[in-house]
Amino acid sequence: MTAHDPQATRRPNAPTTTYRYDEFDAAFVRERVAEFREQVRRRLSGALTEEEFRPFRLMNGLYLQLHAYMLRVAIPYGTLIAPQMRRLADIADKWDKGYGHFTTRQNLQYNWPKLVDTPDILEALAEVEMHAIQTSGNCIRNVTADHFAGVARDEIEDPRPTAEYLRQWSSLHPEFSFLPRKFKIAVTGGEHDRAAIMVHDIGLRIVRNEAGEIGYQVVVGGGLGRSPFVGKVVRDFAPRADLLAYIEAVMRVYNRFGRRDNKYKARIKILVHEKGIDEIRAEVEAEFSAIDRTVFAHDPEEFARIAAFFAPPPYEALPAKSPALDAAKLEYPAFANFVDVNVSPHKVDGYAIVTVSLKPIGGVPGDATSDQMRVLADLSERFGFGELRISHEQNVILPHVKQDDLFALWRALDAAGLATANAGLISDIISCPGLDYCSLATARSIPIAQAISKRFSDMSRQRRIGKLGVKISGCINACGHHHIGAIGILGLEKKGQESYQITLGGDPTFSASIGELLGPGVTAEQVPDVIEHLVDFYLSERLENEQFIDTWRRVGHARFKDALRREGEDGADI
């Protein structure tokens, strides 16, 4: 999908910080819906078997899960506007069970649609410039980005124009529609990695060279799942003018050499691991040198046209400090706690970035009811230029809130059950749907997340523990990113029973690391006890202001393992 006239379908008063369809985009998406409607009709009539229908549904983001179909809706680089969020809520009410699940790829999943209704759902999405194309299958999936894009103080450049540039290049790319396996790209523009680029097939870090020119550090071969790997730098600096040609070269090398005989060894991470980064680099550079630049020439005007859609909203000139905010924090301790935990500095004085946690104590991580979606849409218009972001941590971001408005926003969030002050804390758990929904899962994830958050429900205790990423997957496919959790939990089936492996030391940032196994698996009932013992040991060993991952690296994995073993010997039920 490409676009030509940025004003072609722009609605009056629509936010100017997101990309808009033109006539070509709109027509294409509607044509795809019509095609799928006919394919569904043929499946329901019996003209297509399930096996014949499978590739058609996957091309439109429709999976067959454990109990029902699941529809995965694309949210490119995690950016939404209020009308789109309201439409997601309407779909949840009309065709699902009144909620949606936000995922680690910044998408949204409906877990209970009926096959007969899916064309109508896709039609409803198309009306607000949304779709489910390339959210499944062996293609380039939804391009993800830093959820603080465009507003973070540490940002070199907003990564969303690059992500959109890549989305347009990759959508329906004829050479890369049937890759050896699915392919994931992430982009970040900050000095701190909030997009986990090191564990993507391609990770792009926006950087400046010595001359001050903008370009990209290119990382390849990252990924989780059955065989987790941290990506390796294939090029330290690719100028913007070379971006598409260079990524094309990487994809061609993967498409040519990636294995197709074994799906478990088909990802680019296996290719990089088996051949080595030096050989891969040589192949990519050779392919890059041979590419016809008249076909893949960078068009600065086109990039500028795309970037114009992400121009900053009309901020007001405000003082850096808000007396009203300070006064409200003094009067309302719960609000002060929310600000301290869920509010981040904005690059524009007088504004703030608000993380709305979808992880209430005892709740299902990443789920939002239709009513909550509508509240978030309303609040984004009232307090933030109508824009929202979905993070890969399964939370919602309001990126443009005046400091003076934070108290009113907090009260509205609190009334909707959306004011949990735990962003980045131990109860802000990333979790896949697990065996409650997924046909690939071997164990439950959601009940484990709920049990841990209840065990650590005391918010003052969570604050004392500090930043601690807990991530849970219900199978080795690692949709819950457990490999890069400071504490990771993997659910497996063992002799007909659910068993949970614990890993420590995972890190999703530029200093990425894969967690190390703690020992034999434990039962679901034992998991909260194990986590509590690990946290207690961390608190006994940490230095002042030291986070869990830093303490683990300093004292060593063996010390944590030994501490847990001693707890077991002392009679603890682990």
N, C-alpha and C positions, 0 to 999 in steps of 0.2 A: 504494500500500500504506500502510495506516495501522495504528495500534496503540492498544490501549485499557487493558489491565491489565498493568502492568510486571512482575507476578509470574507471569503466565499460563504461560509456558514456561521460566522461569528454572530451570536445572539446579542441583542442589546443588553448592556450591563453585565455581560458574562465576564468572569475573571480573566485577566490577561496573563495569568501565570501558568497556563496549561496549553498544550497543543490542541488545535481544533481541526476537525475533518474538513476537507474541501469536497466538491461534488464527486470527484473520483473515489475518494475514500468511502463516502456515504453510499454511493452506488454499488461499489464492490461489496461492502458488508451486507447490504440488502440482497444482492444477488446470491451471496453465499447462504444467507438464511433461506432463500427460496429453494436453492439446491438441496439443502439439508431437509427442508420440509418434505420434499418429494422422496428423499431417501428414507425418512422416518415412515412415510406412508407405505412405502414398499416393504419395509421391515414389518410393520404392523399387519400388513396384508399377507405376509408369508412369502412374498416374492423374493425377499432377501433372507438368507439364514443369518444367525447371530455372527458367525464367522465372516460372512461376506459383509455384514453391516459394520463390523468392528473398525476397520480403517476409516470409514466415513465418520463414525461418531467421534473417534479420537481426533480427527482433523478439526472437529468443532468443540473440543474440550470436554467431551462426555465420556465418563468412565462407568463401568459396571462394578460396583463395590459389593460389600458383603451382604447388605440387605436391600439395596436400591441403587439406582443410578446416582452418579455424582457429577455435577457440572462445575467446571473450573472457569471462572471469569477473569480475563486479563485486566490487570491494573498496571499499565506501563509505568515503570520506574516509581510505582507506588503513589502516584498523584491522582487525586480525585477532586471534583468540584461538587458543590452541594446538590445540584439536581441529579447528578449521578448517584450519590449516596442515597438520596431519597428513592431513586428508581430501584436500587438494590434492596431497599427496605420493602418496597411495594411487591417486588418479585418474591421475596421471602414470605410475605403474607399470602399472596395469591396462589403461588405454585409450590411452596415448600412448607416448613413448619414454623415459620415466624422468626427465623434467625439465619445468620450466615457465619461462616468460619473463615477468618483471615489467616493466611498462610505465611510460611517463611520465604516464599517467593513474591511477597507483596500482592498476592492474588486473593480472590474470595471464592470459596467453595459452597455450593448448595448440596446438602447431603441426601435430600429426599425428593428430587423432581421425578415426575412421571415421564416416561418416554414420549407419550403423546403430546405433552405440554412443552417439550424442549424447544421446538421451533418458535412457539409463541414467546418463550422466555428470551430467545435470541433476538426476536423481532423487537421486544421491549428494550433490550439492551441497545440495539442499533439506533433506536430513537434518541438515545442520549450519548451516542458516539462511543459505545462500548461493544465488546465482542468476546469470543472465547477461542479465537483462532490462534494456533500454535501454543496453546497451553498444555498440549500433550503431543506425543509422537516423537519420532527421531528427527527433530528439527531444532532450530534455534528458538529457545523458549523466551518467555517474557524477560526483557532486559531490566535488571534491577539497579537501584542506585541508593545512595545515601538518603535516608529519610529526612535529614536536615538540609537537603540540597537547597542552595540559594539563600539560606538564612544563617548558616553556621559561621561563627567568628573565625574559625580556623581554616576557612575555605579559600583555596586558590582560585577556583572557578566553579560555577554551578555545573554539576555533571549531567543535568537533565537534557540540555541540548545535544550533548554527545550521545546520550542514551536514545533519544528520539531519532537522531541521525542513523544510529545503528538499527533501530527498530524498522525504519523505512527501508534500509538496505537489506535487512534480513527477512522481511516479510515476504513469503512466497518466493524466496530466492530459488530459482530453478535448479541450481547446482547443489543446494544444501537442504532440499526438502526431504531427502531420504538418506540421512547420515547413518553411520554405524550405530549411534545411540543419540539420545537427547543431548543438547548442548546449552550450557548456561553461561551468560555473560553478566558481569556486574561492573559498575563504574562508581568511583568515588573522587571527590575533588578536594577533600580535606586533609589536614595534617594528621588527623586521627581517622582510622578506618571504621566507618559505621555501616559498611556494605559487605563485609566479609569477603573481599575480593580474592584473598589468598586461597580460598577453597572453592573457586569457580573454574570452569573449563578455560575461560579467559577472564582475567581480572585486569581492569584498566585503572591506573592511578594517574590523575592529572597532575603534572609537574611542570616546573620551569627549568630550562637549561641555563647554562652560565650566561648566555646572552639575554636572558629574561623572556625567551619565547615559550609559549604554551605548547605542551606536547603530552605524551603518554608513556608511562612505564607499563610495559606489557608483561603480564604474568600468565603462564599457561600450565595446564596439567593439575590444577587443584580439584578437589572433589572429595566427597564423603562416601557413604554407602558401604558396600561389602569390603572395599579396599580403599581406605582413606589416605589421601596425600595432600600435603601443602604444595601449592603451586610454586613454580620456579620462574625467575625473570628470564624471558627470552630476548627482550630488548629493553635497555635502560631508558631510551628516549626515542620515541617515534613522533616526528613532527605532525601537527594536525593535518597538513597537506597529504601525509602518507597514511592516514588512519585507515580509510576503507581498503586501500590496496594492501596494507600490511595484514589487516584482519582477514581479508580474502585469502592471502597467502597462507596464513595459519590454518584456515578452514580447508583449503585445498590439500594441504599436507595431511591433515587429519582424515579427510574424506578418502584420500588415496591409500594411506597406510593403516588407518584404523581397522581393527579386526571386526569381521562380520560373522565369524564362525562360532563365536562364544559371546553372548550378550554380557556376561559378567566381566569380560575383558575387552569390551568394545569402546570404553570411554577414552578420551584423549589422555587422561591421567595415566592409564596403563601404557599407552604408546610412549609417553615421556619417560615413564619409569623404566620401560624395557630398552628403549633406544638411548636414553640419556639426553639431558638438555642440550649438550653440545651438538649432537647429531641432529636433533630436532631444529636447533637454531640454524644450522647449516642448510637444512632442507628448506626452512621457511625463508631464509635470506635469498636462496637461489630462486625460489618460486616468486618472491617479491621482486627480484631484479628482472624476471622474465615477464611480469604482468604488463599488459598493454595499458599504459597510463591514459590513453585517450578514452578508454572505457571506464577506468576507475579514477579518473582525475578528480581531485578535490575541487569543489565549487565553493569558494568563499562566500559568494552571494547566497547560495542555498543554505549554508550553515548559518549565516547571519539572519536569514529569513526565519529559520527554525528557532534560533536563539531569541528572536524578537518576541516569540510567544511566551517566553519565560522572563520577560522584563519584570523588574520589581514592581509591586503594587504601589499605589500612591500613598506612601507613608507620610505621616505628619512629622513636623519638626518638634521633637519632644526632648525634655531633659533626660539625662542618663539615669537619674534616680527619681523614684516616685515616692513622695511623702505619704500618699494615700496607701500605697502598698506596704510601706514600713509600719504605718499605724495599724492596718488590718492584721498584719502578722503579730504584732504585739498583743492585740485584743483576742485573736483567735488562734490558739496553739495548733489546732488541727490544720488550719489553713497554712500556717507557717511551715508545718511539716510537709504539706503538699508542695509548697513552693520550693523548699529545700531539695526535695527528692525528684519531683516530676517537671520542674521548670528549668530550662537551660538558657544560657546567654544567647542573645540575638545580635546579629552584626549591626543592627540599626539601633541607636540609642532610644530608650523609652519603650522598646518592644521586647517580647520574650517568646520562646518556643515552649509549647506545652505538650507533654506526652500524656495522653489519656490511656490509662492502663486498661486492657481487656483481661485482667487477671485478678478479679475479686477473690478474696479468701474463700476457698472451697468451690470456686467457679471453674468453668471449662476454658482453658487458655485459648484466646483468639476468637471466641464466640462473641457475637453481638446480636441482640434482639433487634427486630425491625423498629421498635420504639426507640431503642438506643441509637440506631442509625439515623433516625429522623432528628433526634435531639442533637446529635453531632452535626448534622447538616445545618440545622437552624443556628447552632452556636457558631459554626464556621462563618455564616453570613453575618451574624450579629457582632462577632468579635474578630474575624480574621479574613476578610475579603473573599469569603466563600470557598476557601481552599482547604483540603485535608490531605494528609499523607498516611500511607500504610507502611509500617516498618517491617523489616524481616524478623523482628522480635515479636510480631503479632500484636502490636499496639497501634493506636491511631494518634497522629500528630496534628496539632493545630499550630501552624508555623508562624503566624503573624498576629500575636495578641499584644495589645498595649499593656504595659505594666499596671496602669491605672484600672484596667478592666479585669485583672486576674482574680480579684475577690468575687466579683459578680459571676465570672465564669465558673469559679470553683463551686459556688453555691448551686448553680444550675447543674453542674456535673454531679454534685453530691445528691441532688434530688432525683437524678436519673440512675443512681447506683454506679457512677463512672468516676468517682473521685478517689479511688484506691491509690494511696501514696506509696507505691512500691516499685517504681520504674528502676530497673537495674538491681533490685534487691532480691533476696533469696526466694520470695514468692512470685516474682515476675518470671515465671517458668515458661520456656518454650516447649511445646509438646505437639506431636503429631496426633491425629485422631485415634490411631492404634486400632486394637481389635474391636472396639465399639462400632467401627464403621468400615475399616479398610480390609479388603480381601487378601492383601499381602501380609498383613500384620500377624505376628506370632504371640503377641501379648498385649495387654491393655496399657495405655499410656495415661489417659485422662484420670482414672481413679488414683494413680500414683501421684500425679501432679496435685490433685485435690488433697490427698492425704498429707503431702509435704507442706502445702500452703497452710493447712489447718494446724499442723504441728508448730509452724512458725508464725502463727497469726498475730502475736504481739508485735505491733508496729515499732515500739521502742526497742524491742529486741532486734528486729530486722535492721534498724538504724545502727545499732551497736555492731552488728555483724558487718554491715557495709556492702559494697558492691560484690555480688557473687552470682555468676551465671549458672543456673541449673537448666539442663536441657535433656529431654526425654524422647526416645524413639521406641516404637512398638515392634520394630524389626530391623534387620541389618541394612535396609535401604536408607535409614538415617534421615528421614524427613524432619525429625525433630532436632537435627544437628547435634546429637549427643557427643560426637567426637570432639567438638570444639567448645563444650561446656567446661567451665572450671570444675564443675561436678557433672558428669555425664551418666545417663542411665539408659541402658539398652535392655528391652524386654525380649526374651526368647522363650521358646517352648522346650522343655526338658522333661522327657519321660511323661508326657501328657500334662505337665504342670507348668505354670508360668514361672520363669526364673529371670532375675534381673542382675545384669552385670553393671558394676560401678567403675567409672574411669575418673581420673583426676588429671588436671593440668591442661585441659583443652583451652585454646585461645583463638578467637575469631579475628583478631586485629592484625596489623602489619607484622607483629611478632608472633604470627600464628604457630600453633602447635597442636598436635593430636594427643588427646588424653591417653594416659597409661592405665591399663587394667589394674584394679585393686586386688582382685582375688576371685575365688569362686562366686557363682551367682547366689543371690539371696531371694527369699520369698517376697511377695508383695507386702506382706505384713511387716517384714523386717526392714524394708527400705527406709521409712522415716527414722527408725532407730539408728541405722547406719549413717544417714545424713547428719543426724544430730550429734553423734559421736565424732564425726569428721569435723563438724563446725566447732565443737567444744575444743578439740585438739588445736585447731587453727587459732582460736581465740587465746589459748594458753601459750602459743608460740609466736604470735605475730608481733612485729615491731609497731611503733606508733604510726597510725594511718596506713598501715600496710594491707593491701587487698589479699584475698585468699590466694589468687594465682601467684602473687609475688612471694607470699610465705611458702607456698608449696615449692616453688623453684629454689628458694633459699635453703629450706631445711631438707628437701629431697623427698621423693616419692616413698622411699623405704621407711622413713620415719612415720609418715601417715599410715602406711600399711601395718607397721609394727604396732602403732597406737591402737588401731582397730582390732588387731589380733589380741592385744592385752585386754581390751574391753570384753572380748568374747571369753577369754580365760577367766575373767573376774565374774562371770555369770550373766553378763548382758545377753539379751536375746537377739544375737546377730549371727 
